[in-house]
Amino acid sequence: MTLPSSGNPISLDQMHVEVGGVSGTTCSLNDSDIRSIIDKGDGASSSFLEFLGQAFLKYIAATGGSTTTSGNYKFHYFTSSGTLAITQAAAGPASSTVDYIVIGGGGAGGYGGNQSTYNAGSGGGGAGGYLTGTFSVNGTGNLTVTVGGGGSYNTGFGQNNGSNSVLGSGAGNSTATATGGGGGGGAGNNSQRAGSSGGSGGGGCQSQSEGSGTSGQGNSGGTYGNGGGGGGKTNAGASSNVTISSNSYGAGGGEGSTTGNANYNGGNRAAGGGGGSWNIRGGIGGNTGTSSTSSSGGAGNGGTMTYTSSSSQWSGSHGSSASGNTGSGGGGSGSAQYDAYGLWPNGGAGGSGIVMVRYQYQGA
């Protein structure tokens, strides 16, 4: 509530009530909370007229995670699980709004197939769900923060999804959950597996379908016989190869995103992993277009397959893993008889998720 701006002079009791005191109880014009209304120091002279139209002002205060500031805003970002403790709610005309971004762990790329049986690369891992929103702080409280892990790289023909990230309830917030990304489709010696659904879906593999994305959080993976790209926050994974600088690449992963006021460093996150290949270069992570051979959003690139004449064998490379705390998908592996170590090639691991919040912590 704001003190009167005109009319009869305001009373000390009105000031006391403005800062949360009980009407009729003892107070002084030199009390720190009353002085804070007009930003006066201890013992400084002041006039009742200075309080006309003013309001007691408190900004949100909180602890937890790593912090940084920009202008009048403070950011907290969690790269591992922890607690966001709201230690002070806003009062007066100060903003009570907290912006958040919650990103789930990315899915792993699929496991490579036998070149002589399943001559296709595997699907890229889908990005973790990318969820933005706001809540209005209505008091103090602790919000449990869970940062989802990325899907571990595949050592068999199954898929490994990423784990959910969660900003828990409290101080006016309802639980916000970003779903982990779906693992890419893959093939073992004798069987195949479709891409998994998740925040964004994992790419399909040969005749196997792609995984679906979660509405409002991500997109589906791509379907492609040579290993589809994992889905990203901005768009679905690609379902065909592309030509970049006269070279052919497998299906690229869906693009990530930088959206949301709580993005403390403007980073691009939640991109899909590139699909693996059996006869061309692996797909580019987080890039479904033809402009660059570099992955974006920290997503993994797909593996490829090469022929070694001395051993008369096709060797497949592993898909590369996504960067940590991006929520991006790992790259699908290339198809092969063996990798360079005499083993079946693995899909890359997904990147762990992240939770970020922002609020106004001081005035202009």
Backbone hydrogen bonds, N-H to C=O, Kabsch-Sander energy under -0.5 kcal/mol:
donor,donor_aa,acceptor,acceptor_aa,energy
3,L,54,Q,-3.1
15,M,11,S,-1.5
16,H,12,L,-2.3
17,V,13,D,-2.3
18,E,14,Q,-2.1
19,V,15,M,-1.5
20,G,17,V,-1.8
21,G,16,H,-2.8
25,T,22,V,-2.0
31,D,28,S,-1.8
35,R,31,D,-2.9
36,S,32,S,-1.8
37,I,33,D,-0.5
37,I,34,I,-1.2
38,I,34,I,-0.5
38,I,35,R,-1.1
40,K,35,R,-2.1
44,A,41,G,-1.8
50,E,47,S,-1.4
51,F,48,F,-1.5
52,L,49,L,-1.2
53,G,4,P,-2.2
54,Q,51,F,-1.9
56,F,1,M,-0.5
58,K,91,A,-1.8
60,I,360,Q,-0.8
61,A,88,Q,-2.0
63,T,85,A,-2.0
66,S,77,Y,-2.4
68,T,75,F,-1.7
70,S,73,Y,-2.4
73,Y,70,S,-1.9
74,K,359,Y,-2.7
75,F,68,T,-3.3
76,H,357,V,-2.0
77,Y,66,S,-2.7
78,F,355,V,-3.3
79,T,77,Y,-0.6
82,G,145,V,-2.0
84,L,143,L,-2.8
85,A,63,T,-2.5
85,A,83,T,-0.7
86,I,84,L,-0.7
86,I,141,G,-3.1
87,T,61,A,-1.7
87,T,85,A,-0.9
88,Q,61,A,-1.6
91,A,58,K,-2.5
94,A,91,A,-1.2
98,V,135,F,-2.8
99,D,358,R,-2.7
100,Y,133,G,-2.7
101,I,356,M,-2.6
102,V,131,L,-2.9
103,I,354,I,-2.7
104,G,129,G,-2.1
105,G,163,S,-2.6
106,G,351,G,-3.2
107,G,126,G,-3.3
108,A,160,N,-2.7
109,G,348,G,-2.8
110,G,123,G,-3.0
112,G,345,P,-2.1
113,G,120,A,-0.8
114,N,188,G,-0.9
115,Q,336,A,-1.2
117,T,114,N,-1.1
118,Y,114,N,-3.4
119,N,117,T,-0.5
120,A,118,Y,-2.4
122,S,333,S,-2.4
123,G,185,G,-2.8
124,G,228,G,-2.7
125,G,330,G,-3.2
126,G,182,G,-3.4
127,A,231,G,-2.6
128,G,327,G,-3.3
129,G,179,T,-3.9
130,Y,217,Q,-1.8
131,L,102,V,-2.8
131,L,129,G,-0.6
133,G,100,Y,-1.8
135,F,98,V,-1.9
137,V,96,S,-2.9
137,V,135,F,-0.6
138,N,171,A,-1.0
141,G,86,I,-1.8
143,L,84,L,-2.9
144,T,142,N,-0.6
145,V,82,G,-3.0
146,T,144,T,-0.5
146,T,166,V,-2.9
147,V,145,V,-0.5
148,G,146,T,-0.6
151,G,106,G,-3.1
154,N,109,G,-0.5
161,N,159,Q,-0.6
162,G,181,G,-2.6
163,S,149,G,-2.8
165,S,178,A,-2.2
166,V,146,T,-2.4
167,L,176,A,-2.5
168,G,144,T,-3.0
168,G,166,V,-0.6
170,G,173,N,-1.9
173,N,170,G,-2.3
176,A,167,L,-2.5
177,T,175,T,-0.5
178,A,165,S,-2.9
179,T,177,T,-0.6
181,G,105,G,-3.3
182,G,200,S,-2.7
184,G,108,A,-2.9
185,G,203,G,-3.3
186,G,193,R,-1.0
187,A,111,Y,-2.4
188,G,191,S,-2.8
193,R,186,G,-2.9
195,G,209,S,-2.8
196,S,183,G,-2.9
198,G,212,S,-2.2
199,G,180,G,-2.1
200,S,127,A,-1.5
201,G,219,N,-2.3
202,G,196,S,-2.9
203,G,124,G,-3.0
204,G,222,G,-3.0
205,C,208,Q,-0.6
206,Q,224,Y,-0.9
208,Q,205,C,-3.1
211,G,202,G,-3.0
214,T,199,G,-2.1
217,Q,214,T,-2.4
218,G,214,T,-1.9
221,G,211,G,-2.3
222,G,229,G,-3.3
224,Y,222,G,-0.6
227,G,224,Y,-2.0
228,G,204,G,-2.6
229,G,238,A,-2.0
230,G,273,G,-3.1
231,G,201,G,-3.0
232,G,235,N,-2.4
233,K,270,A,-2.4
234,T,255,E,-2.4
235,N,255,E,-0.8
237,G,220,S,-1.8
238,A,252,G,-2.9
242,V,249,Y,-1.9
244,I,242,V,-0.5
244,I,247,N,-2.9
247,N,244,I,-1.8
249,Y,242,V,-2.9
250,G,281,R,-2.2
251,A,227,G,-0.6
253,G,284,I,-2.3
254,G,230,G,-3.2
257,S,269,R,-2.5
263,N,260,G,-1.5
264,Y,262,A,-1.4
266,G,263,N,-0.8
269,R,257,S,-2.4
269,R,267,G,-0.5
270,A,326,T,-2.6
271,A,297,G,-0.5
272,G,254,G,-2.9
273,G,125,G,-2.9
274,G,300,G,-2.7
275,G,251,A,-3.1
276,G,122,S,-3.5
277,S,303,G,-1.5
281,R,248,S,-1.5
283,G,275,G,-3.4
284,I,250,G,-0.5
286,G,272,G,-2.5
287,N,284,I,-1.2
296,S,285,G,-1.8
299,A,296,S,-1.5
300,G,329,G,-2.6
302,G,283,G,-3.1
303,G,332,G,-3.5
306,T,315,S,-3.0
308,T,313,Q,-3.1
309,S,307,Y,-0.7
311,S,308,T,-0.6
312,S,308,T,-1.2
313,Q,308,T,-1.5
315,S,306,T,-3.6
315,S,313,Q,-0.6
316,G,338,Y,-1.8
317,S,304,T,-2.5
319,G,346,N,-2.3
320,S,301,N,-2.3
322,A,349,A,-2.8
323,S,298,G,-2.6
326,T,323,S,-0.9
326,T,352,S,-0.7
327,G,352,S,-2.1
329,G,271,A,-2.7
330,G,107,G,-2.5
331,G,320,S,-2.8
332,G,274,G,-2.9
333,S,110,G,-1.7
334,G,317,S,-2.3
335,S,277,S,-1.9
336,A,113,G,-2.4
337,Q,314,W,-2.2
338,Y,314,W,-1.6
339,D,343,L,-3.4
342,G,339,D,-2.0
348,G,331,G,-3.1
350,G,151,G,-2.6
351,G,328,S,-2.9
353,G,148,G,-3.1
354,I,103,I,-1.5
355,V,78,F,-1.6
356,M,101,I,-2.8
357,V,76,H,-2.5
358,R,99,D,-2.2
359,Y,74,K,-1.7
360,Q,97,T,-0.5
361,Y,72,N,-2.2
362,Q,72,N,-1.1
